[in-house]
Amino acid sequence: MKARIVGVRHQRTRKRGMRGRRGQVLKKQITKLETNRELFQQSWKYGEEAGRHSSGDIDSMEQQAHLAWHTCWPIISEQLGNYEDVMQAGKAFMQGYAHSSGRSLNIVPMHLHRSAAAVVSACNEEATLAQVIVQLKRLPLTEIVVVLNGTTDHSLERVLDHSRVTLVYEPNRAGHDVGRALGAKVTTAESVLFVDGDMVIAAEQLAPFLYAVDRGDDVALNDLSSLLPAFARQDEVTRMKAYLNRTLGRADLQSNSLTAVPHALSRRMIQAVNPESLVVPPKAQALAIQHGLRVTAPSQVDVIRSNRLRSTNVGSGNPVAKLIIGDHLEAIAEWLNLAGQEVLAPALSRSEVAYRRNT
């Protein structure tokens, strides 16, 4: 009977402890919500003040709004906890700006510590290229580089319609992914975002990649892990991507690869691996990992369902799939070459391990 009473008391004490911990967690959450509410109200007031002094055309007002957000950032940044809070504060700022200026600006305010640029690779993307540029202009970029690689449609006219765009025009097709290397060499920005001209991705979805690199990552990959099927139903390209990451000691990256856009790179990474290596994205990824650079997958953009279907990228063993597999084999060969003979040493069998352990 005594043991039963002690057990009941222990359960009651444990339940009280759990209730106490839940209460502490709830209290912290409430405190955070109150702090965020105050910060968002403060951001709204800063935006309202900035909007009162705005003038000029839309481009001028957008630049003024970015500058105003940059100015008030140091005051509120210390209390912002994560990326979501940062974006909410920016949204509140823009709402206040619109309230006093009477103009609703279509921009995404972000505070970047370093210069940032975007590289757009395009070939015959006249239907989507203009909207890709529009979304990029919503971000605080110092430069947008569009690489037209062997285009034969009206893509050139679509680019020339936009101001503040650096154009790299290659009339003859220079090869797959060459546009990334050319763009990386043209811009000198500290953070570089890479997108393709055939996918219109909202600026809000692109922002996390810039944010990650600006805060210290060297490679910010598109996290497609949750969109992929189980291993038994994966295609050879997906399995090859995972195999490369596992070979490089980064199984945590699963099948995430520089092959997929959007992604962002630091200037340190570009210089370490040389811009030319970006022509073979898996090779550049392998070199980044081998150099000990910080490679992450901070956000997800579903480019699988939105990927433009062409005759070259559909069906088993299509040309694009063969190219990507070949790129990964080249990356593995480069890794073996740089790693030396250590990785080629044969592993001991279980019997040999047991023999050596017991002798």
Secondary structure, DSSP 8 states (H G I E B T S, - for coil): -HHHHHHHHHHHHHHHHHHHHHHHHHHHHHHHHHHHHHHHHHHHHHHHHHHHT--SSHHHHHHHHHHHHHHHHHHHGGG--SHHHHHHHHHHHHHHHHHHHS----------SS-EEEEEEESS-TTTHHHHHHHHHTS--SEEEEEEES--SSHHHHHHTSSS-EEEEESS---TTHHHHHHHHH---SEEEEEETT----HHHHHHHHHHHHTT-SEEEE--GGGS--GGG--HHHHHHHHHHHHTT-GGGTT--TTSSSEEEEHHHHHHH-GGGGGSHHHHHHHHHHTT--EEEEE----TTTS---TTSSSTT-HHHHHHHHHHHHHHHHHHHHHGGGGGS----HHHHHHHHH-
